[in-house]
Amino acid sequence: MVDGDTVRIVSRGFQTTIHEALTDAVDFGNANVFVDDDEEVGPLYVPVPLKESYIGLGDEGYVELLFRVYKLRQEQIVSNEDW
């Protein structure tokens, strides 16, 4: 028996994100998913558009770096307390 306070499983956006990621993977051969873990409410799954994703390869041709480039509005930057 598992107590609700002991294990909290919340998958915000998982099914929608996986659907989009699988579509991208089949159509374009690549898919990216950002997972943000919030201790209070559980993981948040967000699909990352391929047009915002850049892959860096090492000398041997293996993926060593993945980064995202996107624009934010001024209000989004100012309201983010982490920055």
N, C-alpha and C positions, 0 to 999 in steps of 0.2 A: 504494500500500500504506500502510495506517495502522497505526502501532504502538499496542499496547494502552496503553502508558504515555503516549502523546501525546494520545489522545482517549479520554475515559472517558464512556460514555453509560450512565447508570443512571436509569431512570424509576421511582422508587418510588411506587407508587400511581396512576400515570397513567391506566391504562385504567379502573379503578374510579371514579376521580374524574371523568373525562370522561363516563362513563356517567351518573353522578348529576347532573352539571352539565347535560348535554343533556336529561335528564328534567325537571329544574327549569325549564330554558329553554322547553321545549315546553309544560309544564303551567302555568307561572306567568309566563312572559315575561322571566325574569331568572335568572341563575345566577352564583355567585361561586366562584372557585377561588383558594386561597392557595398560592403557590409559594415554598418555602424552598430556597435554594441552599447546599448544603454542599460545599465544595471537595474534601473527601476522598471522599465517596460519591455526589455528584451531586444533582440536584434532588429535592425531596420535594413531591408534589402532595397537597393536602388540600382536600376540598370544604367550603365554608362554608355552614352551614344558613341559609336565607333568613330564618328567625325571629330570627337573631342579626345580620342585616345591615341597615344603615341607609344610605340614599342621600341626599346633600345636593345640591340643584340650585342653580345660580347664577341670576342675574337673568334670563338669557335662556332658562332652562329646560334647560340642559345639565348633565350630571353633573359636579360639581366635587369631590365628596368621597364616599368610601365608607368606612364604619367598622363595626367589629364589637363587639358588647357580649356578653360571656359571663362566667360565674362560674367561679372556680377554687377548689379546695379548699386549705386551709392548707398541706398537704404539698406541693402543686404550686408554690405561691409560694415557700416556704422552699427547695425543692430547685433552683430556677432561679438559676443563678449569674450570669445576665445582668442581673438586677434588683438 
